[in-house]
Amino acid sequence: MVDKILDQTSKIDKKIEELSKEQADLNSTEVSDKYYENEEQIEHLKKLRSDLLEQCRELTPEDHVHIARISERPHIKDFIGALFTDFFEQRGDHLCDEDAAIYGGIALFHKIPVTVLGHRKGRTVEENVACRFGMPSPEGYRKAMRMFEEAEKFHRPIITFIDTPGAYPGMEAEAHGQGEAIARSLAMMSHLTVPVISVVTGEGNSGGALALSVSNRLLMLKYAVYSVLSPEGFCSILFKDTSRKTEACSLMHLTADDLYQNKMADEIIEEPLGGASFDPVSVYDALDKAIYKNLKELQKMSPSQLAADRHRKFRRI
């Protein structure tokens, strides 16, 4: 249901944008039937849009998965541009190659030097092919570990953004040590003595997501999902029937509300009806406040307390 609602809403938004541009070109000082006709149509479309989005108040877990995967949702570059200043990108794993599926570097967050990184997706087919739809290779995780080591050395807090279908499953990735790279990333994050905050912004599936989210605090956007694997993978392995996706989404308890209730997620960041793509600025503002609050709390801990806090969190899970 939600896919049809959001598709209709997107079409309405485009029509409103077209009419608004036309309005700006009309001379409002002259009484014009066209001007008032456009004005009435815009108001009608806005009400229709509002009524459509009201239907998104009660969503199924499968609806959450659909919203989490919408390409128009804010991606890591959007979050870095909105929340951080003086960003300096770091590239390459210093061993083999550069992986576009992991994006990150050094930045300032409220004048605090931090290391920020996460999975990168695109909005067009070309962009997604270039970063493998947000699925990192071993080189990507080794690049992330290089940034973790640097953050540890210079005592910088780490903020990660999670949005991936999972680690890249190709033969080349396996040959280059995909499992080993993920395992080392998990081990390294477990022993960091700086504050680590992870934010699930879209879908966070499998070890590909967990490799960047062994953190002191896990925040989730309202319509984000976080799970041991994708619903399609769940169906394929357990049901041998990919048509049972709706059932799988419910059984997996993968929504932000599910994870918060089970004490895996520490905080839920509210989104507008229909998802963050309909009002990204409000999401940036809410996320900015949440990260700042959690970071200030974590900065009161000693290095050994931060590592112990992370250990307790994951042992409890």
The 8 nearest C-alpha neighbors of each residue, nearest first, counted from 0:
[[1, 2, 3, 4, 62, 5, 58, 55],
 [0, 2, 4, 3, 62, 5, 55, 58],
 [1, 3, 5, 4, 0, 6, 65, 62],
 [4, 2, 6, 1, 5, 0, 7, 8],
 [5, 3, 1, 7, 6, 2, 8, 51],
 [6, 4, 8, 2, 7, 3, 9, 1],
 [5, 7, 3, 9, 8, 4, 2, 10],
 [8, 6, 10, 4, 5, 9, 3, 11],
 [7, 9, 5, 11, 10, 6, 48, 4],
 [10, 8, 12, 6, 11, 7, 5, 13],
 [9, 11, 7, 13, 8, 12, 14, 6],
 [10, 12, 8, 14, 9, 13, 15, 7],
 [13, 11, 9, 15, 10, 14, 16, 8],
 [12, 14, 16, 10, 11, 15, 17, 9],
 [15, 13, 11, 17, 16, 12, 18, 10],
 [16, 14, 12, 18, 17, 13, 41, 19],
 [15, 17, 13, 19, 14, 18, 12, 20],
 [18, 16, 14, 20, 15, 19, 13, 21],
 [19, 17, 21, 15, 20, 16, 22, 14],
 [20, 18, 22, 16, 21, 17, 15, 23],
 [21, 19, 23, 17, 22, 18, 16, 24],
 [20, 22, 18, 24, 19, 23, 17, 25],
 [23, 21, 19, 25, 20, 24, 18, 34],
 [22, 24, 20, 21, 25, 19, 26, 27],
 [25, 23, 21, 22, 26, 20, 27, 19],
 [26, 24, 22, 23, 27, 21, 34, 31],
 [25, 27, 28, 29, 24, 23, 22, 34],
 [26, 28, 29, 25, 30, 34, 31, 22],
 [29, 27, 26, 30, 31, 25, 34, 24],
 [28, 30, 27, 26, 31, 25, 34, 32],
 [31, 29, 28, 32, 27, 34, 35, 26],
 [30, 32, 34, 33, 29, 35, 27, 26],
 [31, 33, 35, 34, 36, 30, 37, 29],
 [34, 32, 36, 31, 35, 37, 25, 38],
 [33, 35, 31, 37, 36, 32, 38, 22],
 [36, 34, 38, 37, 32, 33, 39, 31],
 [35, 37, 33, 39, 38, 34, 32, 40],
 [38, 36, 40, 34, 35, 39, 33, 41],
 [37, 39, 35, 41, 36, 40, 34, 42],
 [38, 40, 42, 36, 37, 41, 35, 43],
 [41, 39, 43, 37, 42, 38, 44, 36],
 [40, 42, 44, 38, 43, 39, 15, 37],
 [43, 41, 45, 39, 40, 44, 46, 38],
 [42, 44, 40, 46, 41, 45, 39, 47],
 [45, 43, 47, 41, 46, 42, 48, 40],
 [46, 44, 48, 42, 47, 43, 41, 49],
 [45, 47, 49, 43, 48, 44, 50, 42],
 [46, 48, 44, 50, 45, 49, 51, 43],
 [49, 47, 45, 51, 46, 50, 8, 44],
 [48, 50, 46, 52, 51, 47, 45, 53],
 [51, 49, 47, 53, 48, 52, 46, 54],
 [50, 52, 48, 53, 49, 54, 47, 4],
 [53, 51, 54, 49, 55, 50, 272, 273],
 [54, 52, 50, 55, 51, 56, 49, 272],
 [53, 55, 52, 56, 51, 57, 50, 4],
 [56, 54, 53, 52, 57, 58, 273, 272],
 [57, 55, 54, 53, 58, 272, 52, 273],
 [58, 56, 55, 59, 54, 53, 62, 1],
 [59, 57, 62, 55, 56, 60, 63, 1],
 [58, 60, 62, 61, 63, 57, 249, 248],
 [61, 59, 63, 62, 248, 249, 254, 64],
 [60, 62, 64, 59, 63, 248, 245, 65],
 [61, 63, 65, 59, 60, 64, 58, 1],
 [64, 62, 60, 66, 222, 61, 65, 67],
 [65, 63, 61, 67, 62, 66, 224, 68],
 [64, 66, 62, 68, 63, 67, 61, 69],
 [67, 65, 63, 69, 68, 64, 62, 222],
 [66, 68, 201, 223, 64, 65, 202, 69],
 [67, 69, 66, 65, 70, 201, 64, 202],
 [70, 68, 66, 71, 72, 67, 65, 201],
 [69, 71, 122, 72, 68, 121, 73, 123],
 [72, 70, 69, 276, 73, 122, 74, 275],
 [71, 73, 276, 70, 69, 275, 74, 274],
 [74, 72, 77, 71, 276, 78, 75, 279],
 [75, 73, 77, 76, 72, 78, 120, 119],
 [74, 76, 78, 77, 119, 79, 160, 117],
 [77, 75, 79, 78, 74, 80, 119, 73],
 [78, 76, 80, 74, 75, 79, 73, 81],
 [79, 77, 75, 81, 80, 76, 82, 74],
 [78, 80, 76, 83, 82, 81, 77, 75],
 [79, 81, 77, 78, 82, 83, 76, 84],
 [80, 82, 78, 79, 83, 77, 283, 84],
 [83, 81, 79, 78, 80, 287, 283, 108],
 [84, 82, 108, 79, 107, 80, 81, 106],
 [83, 85, 107, 86, 106, 108, 82, 80],
 [86, 84, 106, 107, 87, 83, 105, 108],
 [87, 85, 106, 84, 105, 88, 104, 83],
 [86, 88, 105, 104, 106, 85, 89, 103],
 [89, 87, 104, 103, 86, 90, 105, 102],
 [90, 88, 104, 103, 87, 91, 105, 102],
 [89, 91, 97, 88, 92, 142, 103, 102],
 [92, 90, 97, 93, 96, 142, 98, 89],
 [91, 93, 142, 94, 141, 138, 96, 97],
 [94, 92, 91, 95, 96, 142, 145, 141],
 [95, 93, 92, 96, 91, 138, 141, 142],
 [94, 96, 93, 92, 138, 97, 91, 141],
 [97, 95, 91, 92, 138, 98, 94, 93],
 [96, 98, 91, 90, 92, 99, 138, 139],
 [99, 97, 139, 100, 138, 101, 96, 136],
 [98, 100, 130, 101, 97, 102, 129, 119],
 [101, 99, 130, 119, 133, 135, 98, 118],
 [102, 100, 118, 99, 139, 117, 119, 98],
 [103, 101, 116, 117, 119, 118, 100, 99],
 [116, 104, 102, 115, 88, 89, 117, 101],
 [103, 105, 88, 89, 87, 115, 114, 116],
 [106, 104, 114, 87, 86, 113, 115, 88],
 [107, 105, 86, 85, 113, 84, 112, 83],
 [106, 108, 112, 110, 111, 84, 83, 113],
 [107, 109, 111, 83, 110, 112, 106, 113],
 [108, 110, 111, 107, 83, 291, 84, 112],
 [109, 111, 107, 108, 112, 84, 106, 83],
 [110, 112, 108, 107, 109, 113, 106, 155],
 [113, 111, 107, 106, 155, 110, 108, 114],
 [114, 112, 155, 156, 106, 107, 157, 105],
 [113, 115, 105, 157, 104, 150, 156, 106],
 [116, 114, 158, 103, 104, 159, 157, 105],
 [103, 117, 115, 159, 102, 104, 160, 158],
 [116, 118, 160, 159, 102, 101, 161, 103],
 [117, 119, 101, 133, 162, 100, 161, 102],
 [118, 120, 100, 133, 101, 102, 75, 117],
 [121, 119, 133, 132, 127, 130, 74, 118],
 [122, 120, 127, 126, 123, 132, 119, 130],
 [121, 123, 70, 126, 127, 71, 124, 120],
 [122, 124, 126, 125, 121, 127, 70, 128],
 [123, 125, 127, 126, 128, 122, 121, 129],
 [124, 126, 128, 123, 127, 129, 121, 122],
 [127, 125, 121, 129, 123, 128, 124, 122],
 [126, 128, 121, 132, 124, 130, 129, 125],
 [127, 129, 131, 125, 130, 126, 124, 132],
 [128, 130, 126, 127, 131, 125, 99, 132],
 [129, 131, 100, 99, 127, 128, 132, 133],
 [132, 130, 128, 133, 134, 127, 129, 100],
 [133, 131, 127, 120, 130, 134, 128, 121],
 [132, 134, 120, 100, 119, 163, 131, 118],
 [133, 135, 167, 166, 131, 165, 132, 163],
 [136, 134, 100, 166, 139, 167, 133, 101],
 [135, 137, 139, 138, 167, 172, 166, 177],
 [138, 136, 177, 140, 139, 180, 141, 176],
 [139, 137, 141, 136, 140, 92, 98, 142],
 [140, 138, 98, 142, 136, 135, 137, 141],
 [139, 141, 143, 137, 142, 138, 180, 144],
 [142, 140, 144, 138, 143, 92, 139, 137],
 [141, 143, 92, 139, 145, 140, 144, 91],
 [142, 144, 140, 146, 141, 145, 147, 139],
 [145, 143, 147, 141, 146, 142, 148, 184],
 [144, 146, 142, 148, 143, 147, 141, 149],
 [145, 147, 149, 143, 144, 148, 150, 142],
 [148, 146, 144, 150, 145, 149, 151, 143],
 [149, 147, 151, 145, 146, 150, 144, 152],
 [148, 150, 152, 146, 151, 147, 153, 145],
 [151, 149, 155, 147, 153, 148, 152, 154],
 [152, 150, 154, 148, 149, 153, 147, 193],
 [151, 153, 149, 150, 154, 148, 155, 147],
 [152, 154, 150, 151, 155, 149, 148, 156],
 [155, 153, 151, 150, 152, 193, 156, 192],
 [154, 156, 150, 113, 153, 112, 114, 151],
 [157, 155, 194, 113, 193, 195, 114, 154],
 [158, 156, 195, 114, 115, 113, 194, 196],
 [157, 159, 115, 196, 197, 195, 114, 116],
 [158, 160, 197, 116, 117, 115, 198, 196],
 [161, 159, 117, 198, 197, 199, 116, 75],
 [160, 162, 199, 117, 118, 203, 198, 200],
 [163, 161, 201, 202, 203, 118, 200, 199],
 [162, 164, 133, 165, 203, 202, 134, 204],
 [165, 163, 204, 202, 203, 134, 229, 133],
 [166, 164, 207, 204, 163, 205, 134, 208],
 [165, 167, 207, 134, 135, 168, 136, 206],
 [166, 168, 134, 135, 136, 169, 165, 172],
 [169, 167, 166, 172, 170, 173, 165, 136],
 [170, 168, 172, 171, 167, 173, 136, 174],
 [169, 171, 173, 172, 174, 168, 175, 167],
 [170, 172, 174, 173, 169, 175, 168, 136],
 [173, 171, 175, 169, 174, 170, 177, 136],
 [172, 174, 177, 170, 176, 175, 171, 169],
 [173, 175, 171, 172, 176, 170, 177, 169],
 [176, 174, 172, 173, 177, 171, 137, 138],
 [177, 175, 179, 173, 174, 178, 180, 137],
 [178, 176, 137, 173, 180, 172, 179, 175],
 [179, 177, 181, 180, 176, 182, 173, 137],
 [178, 180, 182, 176, 181, 177, 183, 137],
 [179, 181, 183, 177, 137, 182, 178, 176],
 [180, 182, 184, 178, 179, 183, 210, 185],
 [183, 181, 179, 185, 184, 180, 178, 186],
 [184, 182, 186, 180, 185, 181, 187, 179],
 [183, 185, 187, 181, 182, 186, 210, 188],
 [186, 184, 182, 210, 188, 183, 187, 189],
 [187, 185, 183, 189, 184, 188, 182, 190],
 [186, 188, 184, 189, 190, 185, 183, 191],
 [187, 189, 191, 185, 190, 186, 213, 184],
 [188, 190, 186, 187, 191, 185, 213, 309],
 [189, 191, 188, 187, 306, 192, 186, 309],
 [192, 190, 188, 193, 189, 306, 187, 151],
 [191, 193, 302, 306, 305, 303, 190, 151],
 [192, 194, 156, 191, 302, 154, 151, 195],
 [195, 193, 156, 297, 157, 305, 196, 215],
 [194, 196, 157, 214, 215, 158, 156, 193],
 [197, 195, 158, 216, 214, 215, 217, 157],
 [198, 196, 159, 217, 212, 158, 160, 214],
 [197, 199, 218, 160, 219, 217, 161, 200],
 [200, 198, 161, 219, 201, 160, 218, 223],
 [199, 201, 220, 223, 162, 161, 198, 219],
 [202, 200, 67, 223, 162, 199, 68, 224],
 [203, 201, 162, 224, 67, 163, 223, 225],
 [202, 204, 225, 208, 162, 163, 161, 224],
 [205, 203, 228, 165, 226, 164, 208, 229],
 [204, 206, 228, 227, 207, 165, 208, 226],
 [207, 205, 209, 208, 210, 165, 204, 166],
 [206, 208, 166, 165, 205, 210, 209, 204],
 [209, 207, 203, 206, 204, 210, 205, 211],
 [208, 210, 206, 212, 211, 207, 213, 205],
 [209, 211, 185, 208, 181, 184, 207, 206],
 [212, 210, 209, 208, 213, 159, 161, 184],
 [211, 213, 209, 214, 197, 210, 208, 159],
 [214, 212, 188, 211, 189, 209, 185, 210],
 [215, 213, 195, 212, 216, 196, 197, 309],
 [214, 216, 309, 195, 196, 308, 194, 217],
 [215, 217, 196, 214, 265, 197, 218, 195],
 [218, 216, 197, 264, 265, 198, 196, 214],
 [219, 217, 198, 266, 265, 267, 264, 197],
 [220, 218, 199, 267, 198, 268, 255, 223],
 [219, 221, 268, 223, 200, 222, 267, 269],
 [220, 222, 269, 268, 270, 223, 267, 255],
 [223, 221, 63, 220, 67, 66, 274, 224],
 [222, 224, 201, 67, 220, 200, 202, 221],
 [225, 223, 254, 202, 253, 203, 255, 64],
 [226, 224, 203, 253, 204, 202, 254, 223],
 [227, 225, 204, 253, 228, 203, 205, 224],
 [226, 228, 205, 204, 229, 225, 206, 251],
 [229, 227, 205, 204, 226, 232, 233, 230],
 [228, 230, 232, 231, 204, 233, 164, 226],
 [231, 229, 233, 232, 247, 248, 244, 234],
 [230, 232, 234, 229, 233, 241, 235, 244],
 [233, 231, 235, 229, 230, 234, 236, 228],
 [232, 234, 230, 236, 231, 235, 237, 229],
 [235, 233, 238, 241, 231, 232, 237, 236],
 [234, 236, 239, 232, 233, 241, 240, 238],
 [237, 235, 233, 234, 239, 238, 232, 240],
 [236, 238, 234, 233, 239, 235, 240, 232],
 [237, 239, 234, 240, 235, 236, 241, 233],
 [240, 238, 235, 236, 237, 234, 241, 233],
 [239, 241, 238, 242, 234, 235, 243, 237],
 [242, 240, 234, 243, 235, 231, 244, 239],
 [241, 243, 240, 244, 234, 245, 231, 246],
 [244, 242, 241, 246, 245, 240, 234, 247],
 [243, 245, 247, 246, 242, 230, 248, 241],
 [246, 244, 248, 247, 243, 61, 249, 60],
 [247, 245, 249, 244, 243, 248, 250, 61],
 [246, 248, 244, 250, 249, 245, 230, 251],
 [249, 247, 245, 251, 61, 60, 246, 250],
 [250, 248, 246, 247, 251, 60, 252, 245],
 [249, 251, 247, 248, 252, 246, 253, 245],
 [250, 252, 253, 248, 249, 247, 226, 230],
 [253, 251, 257, 250, 254, 249, 248, 258],
 [252, 254, 224, 225, 251, 226, 257, 258],
 [255, 253, 224, 257, 256, 252, 258, 60],
 [254, 256, 258, 257, 221, 259, 219, 224],
 [257, 255, 259, 254, 258, 260, 267, 221],
 [258, 256, 254, 260, 252, 255, 259, 253],
 [257, 259, 261, 263, 255, 264, 260, 256],
 [258, 260, 264, 262, 256, 261, 257, 263],
 [259, 261, 257, 262, 258, 256, 263, 264],
 [260, 262, 258, 259, 263, 257, 264, 316],
 [263, 261, 259, 260, 264, 258, 265, 316],
 [262, 264, 258, 261, 259, 265, 316, 217],
 [265, 263, 259, 217, 258, 262, 266, 218],
 [266, 264, 217, 218, 216, 259, 263, 262],
 [265, 267, 218, 264, 219, 268, 259, 217],
 [268, 266, 219, 220, 221, 218, 269, 255],
 [269, 267, 220, 221, 219, 286, 285, 270],
 [268, 270, 221, 267, 220, 271, 282, 285],
 [269, 271, 275, 274, 221, 282, 272, 268],
 [272, 270, 274, 275, 273, 278, 277, 269],
 [271, 273, 274, 52, 55, 270, 56, 53],
 [272, 274, 55, 52, 271, 277, 5, 275],
 [273, 275, 271, 272, 276, 270, 277, 66],
 [274, 276, 279, 270, 277, 278, 72, 271],
 [275, 277, 72, 279, 274, 278, 71, 73],
 [278, 276, 275, 274, 279, 271, 273, 272],
 [279, 277, 280, 275, 276, 281, 271, 282],
 [278, 280, 275, 282, 281, 276, 283, 277],
 [279, 281, 283, 282, 278, 284, 81, 275],
 [282, 280, 284, 283, 279, 278, 285, 270],
 [281, 283, 279, 285, 280, 284, 270, 286],
 [284, 282, 280, 286, 281, 285, 287, 279],
 [283, 285, 287, 281, 282, 286, 280, 288],
 [286, 284, 282, 288, 287, 283, 281, 289],
 [285, 287, 289, 283, 288, 284, 282, 290],
 [286, 288, 284, 290, 285, 289, 283, 291],
 [287, 289, 291, 285, 286, 290, 292, 284],
 [288, 290, 286, 292, 291, 287, 293, 285],
 [291, 289, 293, 287, 292, 288, 294, 286],
 [290, 292, 294, 288, 289, 293, 287, 295],
 [293, 291, 289, 295, 294, 290, 288, 296],
 [294, 292, 296, 290, 295, 291, 289, 297],
 [293, 295, 297, 291, 296, 292, 290, 298],
 [296, 294, 298, 292, 293, 297, 291, 299],
 [297, 295, 293, 294, 298, 299, 292, 300],
 [296, 298, 294, 299, 295, 300, 194, 293],
 [297, 299, 295, 300, 296, 294, 194, 301],
 [298, 300, 297, 296, 301, 295, 294, 305],
 [301, 299, 298, 297, 304, 305, 302, 296],
 [300, 302, 304, 303, 305, 299, 298, 192],
 [303, 301, 192, 305, 304, 193, 306, 300],
 [304, 302, 306, 305, 301, 307, 192, 300],
 [303, 305, 307, 301, 302, 306, 300, 308],
 [306, 304, 308, 302, 303, 307, 192, 300],
 [305, 307, 309, 303, 192, 308, 304, 190],
 [308, 306, 304, 310, 309, 305, 311, 303],
 [309, 307, 305, 311, 306, 310, 304, 312],
 [310, 308, 215, 312, 306, 307, 311, 214],
 [311, 309, 307, 312, 313, 308, 314, 306],
 [312, 310, 314, 308, 309, 313, 315, 307],
 [313, 311, 309, 315, 310, 314, 308, 316],
 [314, 312, 316, 315, 310, 311, 309, 213],
 [313, 315, 311, 316, 312, 310, 309, 308],
 [314, 316, 313, 312, 311, 310, 262, 263],
 [315, 313, 314, 312, 263, 262, 261, 311]]
